[in-house]
């Protein structure tokens, strides 16, 4: 991990951009922390860090006020990273099906989501290796964000993730339902009931499939980006309960 820039945000949060090999990322830490801070991995949507930065930094500031460090990395195929093979065609087929009012096939969903999951989960694990080696970062670690299939896979294969907030706002390959049964950590799942790009029933079925003994579904009316502030507050309380 190589840090490439540093700035203080309102004297309360230290923001450092970094690269991990060819992967860009951002680390936020409480500026006045006197002890190693527990870590939350903030997984962005596949729109690029530049476009999603305002949302990410707002979540990072909120987490820093609660005593957490947070970090994010650019997803494969997003920002300036090379596009994944077949992703453009799968995305075009997805748009065509949705514009025509047709159901989105399992083949399209698999081609769009599974290569992303296969590539980014080892990258998140490498980022976790580097972040937890920093003296200002301590365990345990949490995960927050979507694509929900990324969080599902990561919480199965990565024992250092102790709790996760998952956003049910993306298509779910059928293979993920079997993986969901292997998830055992505490989960807090956010669902926007009127999310126009999300299969609500698939999201509900995935929540049902999760094997965790403690899992909460927080559903609210509204579209994809309409998550109310109190829902974010509840997610923050979830992490305070499980990571401190």
C-alpha positions as a printed Julia matrix, in Angstrom:
244×3 Matrix{Float64}:
   0.0     0.0     0.0
   1.35    3.4    -1.03
  -0.22    6.64    0.18
  -0.42    9.29   -2.54
  -2.17   12.23   -0.84
  -3.34   13.42    2.57
  -5.77   16.06    3.84
  -7.74   16.83    6.98
 -11.5    17.24    6.73
 -12.77   19.81    9.25
  -9.86   18.83   11.54
 -11.85   15.75   12.58
 -11.05   13.21    9.86
  -7.78   12.39    8.15
  -8.32   11.39    4.5
  -5.53    9.58    2.65
  -5.67    8.33   -0.91
  -3.64    5.21   -1.63
  -2.84    2.66   -4.28
  -2.67   -1.07   -3.7
  -0.78   -2.26   -6.74
  -2.89   -0.75   -9.54
  -6.0    -0.37   -7.36
  -6.89    3.14   -6.09
  -8.45    3.56   -2.68
  -9.18    6.0     0.14
  -8.66    5.63    3.89
 -10.41    7.83    6.46
  -9.37    7.79   10.13
 -10.49    9.83   13.14
  -7.89   12.59   13.43
  -7.86   12.62   17.23
  -7.91    8.86   17.85
  -5.77    7.84   20.83
  -5.98    4.1    20.16
  -6.2     1.89   17.05
  -9.65    2.32   15.49
 -11.85   -0.58   14.38
 -12.26   -0.68   10.6
 -15.28   -0.61    8.3
 -14.8    -1.44    4.62
 -17.02    0.83    2.51
 -17.84   -0.92   -0.76
 -18.91    1.57   -3.44
 -21.48    1.01   -6.17
 -19.93    0.23   -9.58
 -20.02    3.87  -10.71
 -16.45    4.92   -9.88
 -15.01    6.56   -6.77
 -15.14   10.03   -8.3
 -18.9     9.87   -8.86
 -19.68    8.25   -5.52
 -17.18   10.22   -3.4
 -19.8    12.56   -1.83
 -21.8     9.59   -0.52
 -18.7     7.72    0.62
 -17.14   10.66    2.46
 -20.45   11.38    4.21
 -20.52    7.81    5.49
 -16.84    8.05    6.45
 -17.4    11.25    8.46
 -20.33    9.66   10.27
 -18.26    6.58   11.07
 -15.28    8.66   12.25
 -17.54   10.5    14.69
 -18.36    7.07   16.14
 -14.66    6.2    16.4
 -14.29    4.03   13.28
 -11.76    4.07   10.47
 -13.19    3.44    7.01
 -11.67    2.52    3.67
 -12.83    2.01    0.11
 -11.27    0.72   -3.13
 -12.16    1.22   -6.79
 -14.12   -1.76   -8.07
 -12.85   -3.7   -11.11
 -14.22   -2.14  -14.28
 -15.03    1.17  -12.54
 -13.3     4.54  -12.75
 -10.07    4.25  -14.73
  -9.7     0.51  -14.11
  -9.91   -1.81  -17.16
 -13.37   -3.07  -18.03
 -14.11   -6.68  -17.17
 -14.4    -9.03  -20.17
 -18.02   -9.35  -21.26
 -19.26   -6.65  -18.87
 -20.19   -4.12  -21.54
 -22.21   -6.69  -23.49
 -23.97   -7.91  -20.34
 -24.8    -4.33  -19.37
 -26.17   -3.62  -22.86
 -28.35   -6.74  -22.69
 -29.56   -5.71  -19.24
 -30.58   -2.27  -20.48
 -32.31   -3.72  -23.53
 -34.35   -6.14  -21.4
 -35.36   -3.46  -18.91
 -36.3    -0.94  -21.61
 -38.41   -3.6   -23.31
 -40.11   -4.51  -20.04
 -38.77   -8.06  -20.27
 -37.55  -10.14  -17.32
 -33.78  -10.06  -16.84
 -32.45  -13.57  -17.5
 -30.2   -15.52  -15.15
 -27.56  -15.56  -17.9
 -27.42  -11.75  -18.02
 -27.25  -11.45  -14.22
 -24.51  -14.08  -13.98
 -22.43  -12.42  -16.71
 -22.77   -9.02  -15.06
 -22.24   -9.92  -11.39
 -20.2   -13.12  -10.99
 -16.97  -11.96  -12.75
 -17.04   -8.82  -10.61
 -17.43  -10.84   -7.4
 -14.69  -13.3    -8.4
 -12.19  -10.49   -9.02
 -12.96   -7.98   -6.28
 -13.25  -10.28   -3.24
  -9.52  -11.23   -3.3
  -8.75   -7.52   -3.79
 -10.75   -6.64   -0.68
  -8.84   -9.33    1.22
  -5.51   -7.86    0.07
  -6.7    -4.4     1.11
  -7.67   -5.78    4.5
  -4.18   -7.27    4.9
  -2.6    -3.88    4.22
  -5.03   -1.82    6.29
  -4.84   -4.01    9.38
  -1.04   -3.76    9.31
  -1.26    0.0     9.95
  -0.67    1.0    13.6
  -3.71    3.31   13.63
  -6.07    0.5    12.53
  -7.23   -2.33   14.77
  -9.74   -5.12   14.61
 -12.42   -6.19   14.45
 -13.49   -5.25   10.92
 -16.89   -4.7     9.35
 -18.18   -4.42    5.79
 -20.74   -1.96    4.48
 -22.23   -1.54    1.02
 -23.35   -3.14   -2.21
 -23.22   -4.9    -4.7
 -24.84   -7.3    -2.21
 -23.26  -10.36   -3.88
 -19.78   -8.98   -3.1
 -20.65   -8.67    0.57
 -22.18  -12.14    0.59
 -19.06  -13.79   -0.82
 -16.65  -11.74    1.29
 -18.4   -12.54    4.57
 -18.22  -16.25    3.71
 -14.5   -16.41    2.86
 -13.06  -13.7     5.14
 -13.05  -14.58    8.87
 -11.78  -11.11    9.84
 -15.16   -9.57    8.92
 -17.23   -9.67   12.12
 -20.42   -7.86   11.03
 -21.85   -6.47    7.79
 -24.36   -3.93    6.54
 -25.58   -5.03    3.1
 -27.51   -2.92    0.58
 -30.18   -4.94   -1.24
 -30.12   -2.86   -4.4
 -28.55   -5.06   -7.07
 -29.34   -8.18   -9.09
 -28.51  -11.48   -7.38
 -27.17  -14.53   -9.25
 -28.81  -17.78   -8.23
 -25.44  -19.15   -7.08
 -25.4   -16.5    -4.34
 -28.33  -18.08   -2.54
 -26.25  -21.16   -1.71
 -23.38  -18.97   -0.55
 -25.79  -16.92    1.58
 -26.61  -20.05    3.6
 -22.95  -20.14    4.69
 -23.01  -16.6     6.12
 -23.03  -16.7     9.92
 -21.99  -13.22   11.09
 -24.5   -10.57   12.26
 -26.16   -8.8     9.32
 -28.09   -5.57    8.88
 -29.72   -5.46    5.43
 -31.1    -2.24    3.92
 -33.88   -2.53    1.32
 -35.57    0.27   -0.57
 -39.07   -1.07   -1.22
 -39.63    0.85   -4.47
 -36.13    0.42   -5.93
 -36.87    0.51   -9.65
 -33.75   -1.44  -10.62
 -34.01   -4.16   -8.0
 -35.92   -7.43   -7.88
 -37.59   -7.02   -4.49
 -38.58  -10.67   -4.22
 -35.03  -11.82   -4.94
 -33.78   -9.48   -2.21
 -36.3   -10.91    0.25
 -35.4   -14.47   -0.75
 -31.7   -13.74   -0.28
 -32.34  -12.31    3.19
 -34.28  -15.46    4.04
 -31.37  -17.59    2.81
 -28.7   -15.96    4.99
 -27.59  -18.41    7.66
 -26.9   -15.79   10.32
 -28.64  -16.23   13.66
 -28.75  -12.44   14.0
 -30.01  -10.7    10.87
 -32.18   -7.6    10.53
 -34.04   -6.4     7.44
 -34.54   -2.62    7.44
 -37.0    -1.85    4.62
 -38.13    1.66    3.72
 -40.39    3.12    1.09
 -38.69    4.94   -1.78
 -36.33    4.47   -4.71
 -32.74    3.35   -4.97
 -31.08    6.49   -3.61
 -33.79    7.41   -1.13
 -32.4     5.71    1.98
 -33.59    7.87    4.9
 -31.12    9.29    7.41
 -32.57    7.28   10.28
 -31.82    4.07    8.37
 -28.17    5.11    8.17
 -28.23    5.9    11.88
 -29.55    2.4    12.62
 -26.73    0.89   10.55
 -24.19    2.95   12.5
 -25.65    1.7    15.79
 -25.37   -1.85   14.46
 -21.62   -1.43   13.92
 -21.15    0.2    17.33
 -22.89   -2.77   18.91
 -20.8    -5.39   17.11
 -17.38   -3.82   16.52
 -16.76   -2.06   19.84
